[in-house]
């Protein structure tokens, strides 16, 4: 997953994909956030599990796990909300022509991304106080031991539930709402254009503008479905698990393996969002082909000589 994001960031940073600087800024930020989540969640989370004896001293010295948790959840929030801010940027670009020139700029994108990063860090500081500094040295999604008083505290359980509701619960709703308005706007404009073309004489049936709009609809729906499907199980299980401590045993029992499946799907979303956005771009695919051919060019030249 990390290689995919790293390759995507490298290609986009060259600025040869035919995308505006604003869009490139969002996509590079999304790829960087996803790469950080992959490193913090998939790699660094398991090092203390593999090297159990070497990490025993952390139980009595530096609260590394607390810091790790804050960085991990802040990076995850950035990954999710960067997708939301990019969706809003595309909504403005397509549906709000008067606001487009002011909002859809590289400077605005940098300010928005910076604000989201700061807010994500501030929001997730609470994890530092909810967890102990000890790594849970088993191969489970929870990697820091929860403080005993936090596990059964109504206040802390409510704070944790708010974390899960805000990310990704609220982001689900925002993305669906923005994409619904965007698709509706595209469909309305497409109907009007189809009527005008129907009255035209001798015009080609092929309409590049309509094809572009159709691809935009497919892309928006694909992103929404991908994001929601990959995050839904993890969010539902996390909320259900904390509700058990809040209100007692629930009428519906969720087996523990669903947590592992949800955890894997949530990690998978860290490499799919950016890829879906950029692979649909023809020029990006050309740049990707050129990058993949680079290691073999000297060999081909040598054979030809």
C-alpha positions as CSV (number, residue, x, y, z in Angstrom):
1,X,0.0,0.0,0.0
2,X,2.8,2.4,0.9
3,X,4.5,1.9,-2.5
4,X,1.3,2.8,-4.3
5,X,0.9,6.0,-2.4
6,X,4.6,6.9,-2.7
7,X,4.5,6.4,-6.5
8,X,1.3,8.4,-6.7
9,X,2.8,11.3,-4.7
10,X,6.0,11.3,-6.9
11,X,4.0,11.4,-10.2
12,X,1.6,14.1,-9.0
13,X,4.4,16.3,-7.6
14,X,6.0,16.5,-11.1
15,X,2.9,18.5,-12.2
16,X,2.7,16.8,-15.6
17,X,-0.7,15.1,-15.3
18,X,-2.7,18.0,-16.7
19,X,-4.4,18.8,-13.4
20,X,-4.7,22.3,-11.8
21,X,-2.3,23.2,-9.0
22,X,-5.3,23.2,-6.6
23,X,-6.3,19.7,-7.5
24,X,-2.7,18.5,-7.4
25,X,-2.3,20.0,-3.9
26,X,-5.3,18.1,-2.6
27,X,-4.3,14.8,-4.2
28,X,-0.7,15.0,-2.9
29,X,-2.0,15.8,0.6
30,X,-4.4,12.9,0.4
31,X,-1.6,10.5,-0.7
32,X,0.7,11.8,2.0
33,X,-1.9,11.3,4.7
34,X,-2.6,7.8,3.5
35,X,1.1,7.0,3.4
36,X,1.5,8.2,7.0
37,X,-1.5,6.1,8.1
38,X,0.1,3.1,6.4
39,X,3.4,3.7,8.2
40,X,1.9,4.5,11.6
41,X,-0.8,1.8,11.6
42,X,0.4,-1.0,9.5
43,X,4.1,-0.9,10.2
44,X,4.9,0.8,13.5
45,X,1.9,-0.7,15.3
46,X,3.4,-4.2,14.9
47,X,7.0,-3.6,15.7
48,X,6.4,-3.8,19.5
49,X,4.4,-7.0,18.9
50,X,7.3,-8.6,17.0
51,X,10.0,-7.3,19.3
52,X,8.2,-7.9,22.5
53,X,11.2,-8.1,24.9
54,X,12.9,-5.0,23.5
55,X,9.8,-2.9,24.2
56,X,9.2,-4.0,27.8
57,X,11.1,-1.0,29.1
58,X,8.5,1.3,27.6
59,X,6.1,0.3,30.3
60,X,8.0,2.2,32.9
61,X,9.6,5.1,31.0
62,X,8.5,7.0,27.9
63,X,4.8,7.0,27.0
64,X,5.5,6.1,23.4
65,X,2.2,4.3,22.9
66,X,0.3,7.4,23.9
67,X,2.2,9.6,21.4
68,X,1.9,6.9,18.7
69,X,-1.9,6.8,19.3
70,X,-2.3,10.6,18.9
71,X,-0.2,10.6,15.7
72,X,-2.1,7.6,14.3
73,X,-5.6,8.9,14.9
74,X,-4.6,12.4,13.8
75,X,-3.2,11.0,10.5
76,X,-6.4,8.9,10.0
77,X,-8.5,12.0,10.5
78,X,-6.4,13.9,8.0
79,X,-6.8,11.1,5.5
80,X,-10.6,11.1,5.9
81,X,-11.1,14.9,6.0
82,X,-8.7,15.6,3.2
83,X,-11.1,13.5,1.1
84,X,-14.0,15.5,2.3
85,X,-12.3,18.9,1.6
86,X,-11.4,17.7,-1.9
87,X,-15.0,16.6,-2.5
88,X,-16.1,20.1,-1.4
89,X,-13.6,21.7,-3.7
90,X,-14.9,19.7,-6.7
91,X,-18.5,20.6,-5.7
92,X,-17.6,24.3,-5.8
93,X,-15.8,23.9,-9.1
94,X,-18.7,22.2,-10.8
95,X,-21.8,23.7,-9.1
96,X,-20.7,27.2,-8.0
97,X,-19.1,29.0,-10.9
98,X,-19.2,32.4,-9.2
99,X,-17.2,31.1,-6.2
100,X,-14.9,28.9,-8.2
101,X,-12.3,31.6,-9.1
102,X,-12.0,32.6,-5.4
103,X,-12.1,29.2,-3.7
104,X,-10.5,26.8,-6.1
105,X,-6.9,28.1,-5.9
106,X,-3.7,26.6,-4.6
107,X,-3.5,29.2,-1.8
108,X,-7.0,28.3,-0.5
109,X,-6.2,24.6,-0.7
110,X,-3.1,25.1,1.4
111,X,-5.0,27.0,4.0
112,X,-7.8,24.4,4.1
113,X,-5.4,21.5,4.4
114,X,-3.3,23.2,7.1
115,X,-6.5,24.0,9.1
116,X,-7.7,20.4,8.9
117,X,-4.3,19.1,10.0
118,X,-4.2,21.4,13.1
119,X,-7.8,20.6,14.1
120,X,-7.1,16.8,13.6
121,X,-4.1,17.0,16.0
122,X,-6.0,19.0,18.6
123,X,-9.1,16.7,18.4
124,X,-7.0,13.6,19.0
125,X,-4.9,14.8,22.0
126,X,-7.6,13.2,24.2
127,X,-6.3,9.8,23.2
128,X,-3.1,10.6,25.1
129,X,-5.1,10.7,28.3
130,X,-7.4,7.8,27.5
131,X,-4.6,5.2,27.0
132,X,-1.7,3.9,29.0
133,X,1.8,4.1,27.8
134,X,1.9,0.2,27.6
135,X,1.7,-1.6,24.3
136,X,-0.8,-4.5,24.2
137,X,1.7,-7.1,23.0
138,X,-0.7,-9.3,21.0
139,X,-1.7,-9.1,17.4
140,X,-4.9,-7.1,17.8
141,X,-6.1,-3.8,16.4
142,X,-6.0,-2.2,19.8
143,X,-2.3,-1.6,20.4
144,X,-2.4,0.5,23.6
145,X,-3.9,-0.6,26.9
146,X,-7.0,1.4,27.8
147,X,-6.9,3.0,31.3
148,X,-9.2,1.1,33.7
149,X,-11.0,4.2,34.8
150,X,-11.5,5.3,31.2
151,X,-13.0,1.9,30.1
152,X,-16.0,2.2,32.5
153,X,-16.3,6.0,32.6
154,X,-19.4,7.5,31.1
155,X,-17.6,10.7,30.2
156,X,-14.6,9.0,28.4
157,X,-16.9,6.5,26.7
158,X,-19.0,9.5,25.4
159,X,-15.8,11.2,24.1
160,X,-14.7,8.1,22.4
161,X,-18.1,7.6,20.8
162,X,-18.0,11.2,19.5
163,X,-14.6,10.4,17.9
164,X,-16.2,7.6,15.9
165,X,-19.3,9.6,15.1
166,X,-17.3,12.5,13.8
167,X,-14.8,10.3,11.9
168,X,-16.0,8.7,9.8
169,X,-19.7,9.2,10.6
170,X,-20.1,12.9,9.8
171,X,-17.7,12.6,6.9
172,X,-19.9,9.9,5.4
173,X,-22.9,12.2,5.5
174,X,-21.0,15.2,4.1
175,X,-19.5,13.3,1.2
176,X,-22.8,11.7,0.2
177,X,-24.6,15.1,0.4
178,X,-22.0,17.0,-1.7
179,X,-21.8,14.2,-4.3
180,X,-25.7,14.1,-4.5
181,X,-25.8,17.8,-5.2
182,X,-22.9,17.5,-7.7
183,X,-24.5,14.6,-9.6
184,X,-27.9,16.3,-9.6
185,X,-26.3,19.5,-11.1
186,X,-24.4,17.5,-13.7
187,X,-27.6,15.6,-14.7
188,X,-29.7,18.8,-15.0
189,X,-27.0,20.5,-17.1
190,X,-26.7,17.4,-19.3
191,X,-30.4,17.3,-20.0
192,X,-30.3,20.9,-21.1
193,X,-27.3,20.2,-23.4
194,X,-29.0,17.1,-24.8
195,X,-32.1,19.2,-25.8
196,X,-29.9,21.8,-27.5
197,X,-28.0,19.2,-29.4
198,X,-31.2,17.5,-30.5
199,X,-32.2,20.7,-32.3
200,X,-28.8,21.1,-34.0
201,X,-28.5,20.0,-37.6
202,X,-25.6,17.9,-38.9
203,X,-23.8,17.7,-35.5
204,X,-21.9,14.6,-34.5
205,X,-23.6,12.3,-32.1
206,X,-20.4,12.0,-30.1
207,X,-20.3,14.7,-27.4
208,X,-17.0,15.0,-25.5
209,X,-18.6,17.2,-22.8
210,X,-21.3,14.6,-22.1
211,X,-18.7,11.9,-21.9
212,X,-16.6,14.0,-19.4
213,X,-19.7,14.6,-17.3
214,X,-20.6,10.9,-17.3
215,X,-17.0,10.0,-16.1
216,X,-17.4,12.6,-13.4
217,X,-20.6,10.9,-12.1
218,X,-19.0,7.5,-12.2
219,X,-15.9,8.8,-10.3
220,X,-18.0,10.6,-7.6
221,X,-20.2,7.5,-7.0
222,X,-17.2,5.2,-7.0
223,X,-15.4,7.3,-4.4
224,X,-18.5,7.5,-2.2
225,X,-19.2,3.8,-2.4
226,X,-15.5,2.8,-1.8
227,X,-15.1,5.1,1.2
228,X,-18.3,4.1,2.9
229,X,-18.0,0.4,2.3
230,X,-14.4,0.2,3.5
231,X,-15.1,2.2,6.7
232,X,-18.7,1.1,7.5
233,X,-17.8,-2.2,9.3
234,X,-15.1,-0.7,11.4
235,X,-17.3,2.3,12.5
236,X,-20.3,0.1,13.3
237,X,-18.2,-2.4,15.4
238,X,-16.4,0.4,17.3
239,X,-19.6,2.2,18.2
240,X,-21.3,-1.1,19.2
241,X,-18.3,-2.2,21.3
242,X,-18.3,1.1,23.3
243,X,-22.1,1.0,23.7
244,X,-21.8,-2.3,25.5
245,X,-19.8,-0.6,28.2
246,X,-22.2,2.4,28.2
247,X,-25.6,0.6,28.4
248,X,-24.8,-3.0,29.0
249,X,-25.1,-6.2,26.9
250,X,-26.8,-5.5,23.5
251,X,-29.5,-7.6,21.9
252,X,-27.3,-8.0,18.8
253,X,-24.1,-9.9,19.2
254,X,-21.2,-9.1,16.9
255,X,-18.4,-11.7,16.7
256,X,-14.9,-10.5,17.4
257,X,-13.5,-11.4,13.9
258,X,-15.7,-8.6,12.5
259,X,-13.3,-6.2,14.2
260,X,-10.3,-7.7,12.4
261,X,-12.1,-7.6,9.1
262,X,-13.2,-4.0,9.6
263,X,-9.7,-3.0,10.7
264,X,-8.2,-4.5,7.4
265,X,-10.9,-2.8,5.2
266,X,-10.2,0.5,6.9
267,X,-6.5,0.1,6.2
268,X,-7.3,-0.8,2.6
269,X,-9.0,2.6,2.2
270,X,-5.7,4.3,2.8
271,X,-4.5,3.2,-0.6
272,X,-7.6,3.2,-2.7
273,X,-9.0,6.8,-2.4
274,X,-6.2,8.6,-4.0
275,X,-5.6,5.8,-6.6
276,X,-9.3,6.0,-7.7
277,X,-9.0,9.7,-8.2
278,X,-5.8,9.7,-10.2
279,X,-6.1,6.5,-12.2
280,X,-9.1,7.8,-14.0
281,X,-6.9,10.6,-15.4
282,X,-5.5,9.7,-18.9
283,X,-2.3,11.8,-18.5
284,X,-1.6,10.2,-15.1
285,X,-1.8,6.7,-16.6
286,X,0.7,7.9,-19.3
287,X,3.1,9.3,-16.6
288,X,2.7,6.0,-14.7
289,X,3.7,4.0,-17.8
290,X,6.7,6.2,-18.3
291,X,7.8,5.8,-14.7
292,X,7.5,2.0,-14.9
293,X,9.4,1.9,-18.2
294,X,12.4,3.9,-16.8
295,X,14.3,1.0,-15.1
296,X,14.1,-1.0,-18.4
297,X,15.1,1.8,-20.8
298,X,18.9,1.2,-20.3
299,X,18.5,-2.5,-20.9
300,X,16.5,-1.9,-24.1
301,X,19.1,0.5,-25.4
302,X,21.9,-1.9,-24.5
303,X,20.2,-4.7,-26.4
304,X,19.6,-2.4,-29.4
305,X,23.2,-1.4,-29.5
